[in-house]
Amino acid sequence: MGYTHYWRTSFTQEHREKFAEFSKRARKIIDTAKAEGVKIAGIWGDGLDEEIVDSTQVSFNGFNEGAYETFSINFEMLEDLRNDFSFCKTNHRPYDVVVVAVLTAATEVFDETIFRVSSDGTEEDWVEGERLYARAMAGEVKMPPAKQERWLP
């Protein structure tokens, strides 16, 4: 066992535009994290700055010893699959903050009938990821009132 985040999706073709919006937010999150010193790599964890973020996929890992399991949400693979279940073990590696921020973005873009998240982590484990999301999206999205206090730096 390890520290893991879980999500269930129910994407259909009608969610394509929302997925593109989610991908844009994921790109901003990853770019912000990199600017703050978090090393993000491709899916195997060995190609620094080789993450995949486009209108149909968001896939990345930590870098080298900071890698653990690949985080990946691929619209093309999940399209028209009901109740697809996925997970990513990060084992609290440095890229966990990015995984949490990207999952937060997904919960903001999609309603809970389309995207649901759970985690082995506590609320405290999510604070830094939620703050990263807030910094990346500064001025672009209104933070839900219930989270605003936790998102303060």
C-alpha positions in Angstrom: 0.0 0.0 0.0 1.0 3.6 -0.4 -0.4 7.1 -0.3 -2.9 7.1 -3.2 -5.5 9.3 -4.9 -8.5 7.8 -6.7 -10.9 9.1 -9.2 -13.9 7.9 -11.1 -14.9 9.4 -14.5 -18.0 9.2 -16.7 -16.9 11.1 -19.7 -18.9 11.2 -22.9 -18.3 13.1 -26.2 -20.3 16.0 -24.8 -17.5 16.6 -22.3 -14.8 17.2 -24.9 -14.8 21.0 -24.5 -14.8 20.8 -20.7 -11.9 18.3 -20.9 -10.0 20.9 -23.1 -10.6 23.5 -20.4 -9.4 21.1 -17.7 -6.2 20.5 -19.8 -5.6 24.2 -20.0 -5.8 24.5 -16.2 -3.5 21.5 -15.8 -0.9 23.2 -18.1 -1.0 26.3 -15.9 -0.7 24.2 -12.7 2.3 22.3 -14.1 4.0 25.4 -15.4 3.5 27.1 -12.0 4.8 24.1 -10.1 7.9 23.9 -12.4 8.6 27.7 -11.9 8.4 26.9 -8.1 11.0 24.1 -8.4 8.9 21.0 -8.7 10.4 18.6 -11.3 7.8 17.1 -13.6 8.6 14.4 -16.1 7.0 12.2 -18.7 5.1 9.0 -17.8 8.1 6.9 -16.9 9.7 9.6 -14.7 12.9 9.8 -16.6 12.2 12.6 -19.2 12.3 15.9 -17.5 9.7 18.3 -18.9 8.2 15.5 -21.1 4.7 15.6 -19.6 1.8 15.2 -21.9 -0.8 17.9 -21.6 -3.1 18.5 -24.6 -6.8 18.8 -25.3 -7.3 15.0 -24.8 -4.7 14.0 -22.2 -3.0 15.0 -19.0 -0.1 12.6 -18.1 3.0 13.1 -16.0 5.1 11.7 -13.2 7.7 13.1 -10.8 11.3 13.1 -12.0 13.9 10.3 -11.4 13.9 9.5 -7.6 10.9 11.9 -7.3 8.8 9.6 -9.5 6.5 7.0 -8.3 3.3 6.2 -10.4 2.2 7.9 -13.5 -0.8 10.3 -13.1 -2.9 10.1 -16.3 -6.3 11.1 -17.4 -6.9 10.4 -21.1 -10.2 11.6 -22.6 -9.8 9.4 -25.7 -9.4 6.3 -23.7 -12.2 7.1 -21.2 -14.7 8.6 -23.6 -18.1 6.8 -23.3 -16.8 4.6 -20.5 -19.2 4.8 -17.6 -17.7 4.7 -14.1 -14.1 4.2 -15.1 -11.9 4.0 -12.0 -8.3 5.2 -11.9 -5.7 6.0 -9.2 -2.2 7.3 -8.7 0.1 6.4 -5.9 2.5 9.3 -5.2 3.9 8.1 -1.9 4.1 11.7 -0.9 6.8 12.4 -3.5 7.3 16.1 -4.5 4.9 15.8 -7.6 2.0 14.9 -5.2 1.3 18.6 -4.9 0.8 18.8 -8.7 -1.4 15.7 -8.7 -3.6 17.2 -5.9 -3.8 20.5 -7.8 -4.8 18.8 -11.1 -7.4 16.7 -9.3 -8.7 19.9 -7.7 -8.9 21.5 -11.2 -10.9 18.5 -12.4 -13.4 18.8 -9.6 -13.8 22.5 -10.4 -14.4 21.9 -14.2 -16.6 18.8 -14.0 -19.5 18.2 -11.7 -19.4 15.3 -9.4 -21.6 13.1 -11.6 -18.8 13.2 -14.2 -15.6 13.3 -12.0 -15.3 12.1 -8.4 -12.2 12.1 -6.3 -11.1 10.4 -3.1 -7.7 10.0 -1.4 -5.8 8.3 1.4 -4.8 11.8 2.4 -6.4 14.1 4.9 -7.5 17.7 4.3 -4.1 18.8 5.5 -2.4 16.7 2.9 -4.4 18.5 0.2 -3.7 22.1 1.4 -0.5 22.7 -0.6 -2.0 21.2 -3.8 -5.1 23.4 -3.4 -2.9 26.4 -2.9 -0.9 25.6 -6.0 -4.1 25.4 -7.9 -5.1 28.9 -6.5 -1.7 30.4 -7.5 -1.9 28.9 -11.0 -5.4 30.1 -11.6 -5.0 33.5 -9.8 -7.7 35.9 -11.0 -9.1 33.4 -13.5 -11.5 31.3 -11.4 -13.6 32.2 -8.4 -12.6 29.9 -5.5 -15.5 28.1 -3.9 -16.3 29.7 -0.5 -15.8 26.5 1.4 -12.2 26.3 0.2 -11.2 30.0 0.2 -9.8 29.9 3.7 -7.7 26.8 3.0 -6.4 28.4 -0.2 -4.9 31.4 1.5 -1.1 31.4 1.5 
